[in-house]
Amino acid sequence: MARIELWWLPLGAGGWFVRLNGRVYEAVHALRERRRPLDLYHSALVVQVPEGRFVVENCWPIPDGEGARARGVAVEGPVASERIGRFRAFRYEVRCWRDGTIADAGAAVASPQVVSRDPVRARRLLELVGELPRPVWGRDELGTGEMWNSNSVVGWLLARAGLAVEEIRPPAGGRAPGWAAGVAVARRQQGLPRRTHDQRLPAPGHERAFPSPDPGREPALRTPDPGQERPVPAHAGSHGHT
């Protein structure tokens, strides 16, 4: 059975430093845009195919260099600057981790959301991980008007895999900085027009079908039933997210 799950994790769920910086960042943006501050989210994917289950996530800081293969690291890139990116503390990694875990899955909100049950799309998404752009994290090197981060990675992968990213949004009262950057870069590479930054998904409890490459097959978005056991256990410890 194939499926692609989208997980929304509160930014900084595993550490006060990221959480504090996120709040300051959002407070400044809210003031500039004359709106109330929103909750910030980091996104990750769990992809199930007949060959196995994979966690796809952008993580920073990198816990160690020795375990990269075990974590299924497919891509690395610099944080803040190319110059300091040679140091492990200033590099991010994107994992395609077979039988892996999401560190803060226990704190996830309105998750998992099943965005596809198409095995072709699921396999395609896994293949695309190694083709991800590798710009500096936290900067707009690709000219999208928004910084590149973990949400950019997930938005790019879903868009390139052919999913209806225009229907995707984070949980109510929140936003996912960087999402639009990933979608914009994916559309540029596909030669498609850039669409609105208002990337929305039906609120939890409202189902909507996502188009499938195979006529007649439309995998539906599903929200977990209350008390439903989540398939991705949380680590005893926590790692940072970007």
Secondary structure, 3 states (H helix, E strand, C coil): CCEEEEEEEECCCCCHHHHHHHHHHHHHHHHHHCCCCCEEEEEEEEEEECCEEEEEEEECCCCCCCCCCCCCEEEEEEECCCCHHHCHHHEEEEEEEECCCCCCHHHCCCCCEEEECCHHHHHHHHHHHHHCCCCCECCCCCCCCCCCCHHHHHHHHHHHCCCCHHHCCCCCCEECCCHHHHHHHHHHHHCCCCCCCCCCCCCCCCCCECCCCCCCCCCECECCCCCCCCCCCCCCCCCCEC
